[in-house]
Amino acid sequence: MADLKINSTDNPYKTNTYAAVPDERNTLSITSYFKLLAAQLANQDMTNPMSTSDMMNQMSQMAMVQSLTAMTESLKTSGTLTKQSYAAGMVGREVDYSGKGYQNGDSTVPDGRRTGIIDSVNFSGDEPTFHIKGDPNEYEMSAVLQVRGGENERRENASPEEVTETEEKKDADRNPEP
């Protein structure tokens, strides 16, 4: 929908922008379209009726709009799933990221480029965010500057003994002996 710019009466040089928000009163659904078509047919001039080709053109245009709306929603859903899959695949990967500053005991860690391993991804917001081991902040995926090989890549290039040793260390970390 187009934005409408209006000058205020108290200051003619200041403009405010108002945008219409789509709702059931200002959008045409397929049900509204058929109600409008039925009313048009019921109230048409009998001496000059609506042509069949005009009616078919209107119906095909409405079907096209409905198909485009469905396709747009499908693409949005697909894009969301792609982002979530990408973000989930980043767990365990070493990345360079644009980090926020934070207090670490008596010292301050400044803003800047850092390297760390993504230990979790959060999907509760509109966009996925990630957490780096040892960094108290949560970051959007756009903060990633470079992706390096993570646990999966190291595992693929490791010998069977190294993989077994790594798995045993993880088990020991998860289940410490009392």
C-alpha positions, 0 to 999 in steps of 0.5 A: 500500500502507498504511504500518504504524506500529510502536512500538519496544520501547526507546522506546514514544513513538517510532514507525517507519514501514514501507511494503511494496514491491510485488514478485512475492511480494505482488502479483497478476499475471494469471498468478498470478490464473489459477493461483489460479483453476485451483487454486480450481476443482480443489479446489472442493467438488463438491456446492457448485461455484463459481457461473459468475457469481462466476467471471465477476465475478472475471475481469472485475474482474481484467481491469479492474485490468489495464486500469487498470494499463496506462492508468496506465503510459500516462499516466506515459509521456505525462506524461514525453514532455510534460515533455521536449517542454516542456523542449526547447522552452525552449532559447533562451527568456529566462526569469526563474528562481530562481537559486542563489548562486555564486562569479564570480571575486572576487565572489559572486552571491547566491541570488535571482530572475534573468533569463537565456537557457536554452542547454541542457536535460539529460534524463539524470535523472528530471526535465529540468533546464536551464542558463542562459548564464553561470550555472554551476548546473543547475536543475529546470524548477520554478525557472522563474518567468516565460518571455519571448520567446526566439530563436524569437519574436524571429525571427518578429518580425524583418525578413528582413535581421535574420534573415540578420544573426543567422544570419551572426553565429551561423555566425561564432561557431560557426566562428571564422576562425584 
